[in-house]
Amino acid sequence: MSIGATATSITGVIVFVMISRLLSPVEIGLVGFALIPVDIGKLITNAGPDKAIVQDLRPLHLPVST
């Protein structure tokens, strides 16, 4: 894990702790539930969908001059 990713994770924990002091338990649950799609989106983005694109492995049929 890079230093930037570690700093982002630590910042996220600190912000969540600060928000948890301001909100009720029900509201914290709603925030946590709302963050699920956000985290799934981060996982998909970090997984690199560009790497999952299937390439056409058939050889190109180029015209051959004889």
Secondary structure, DSSP 8 states (H G I E B T S, - for coil): --HHHHHHHHHHHHHHHHHHHHS-HHHHHHHHHHHHHHHHHHHHHHH-HHHH-----S--------
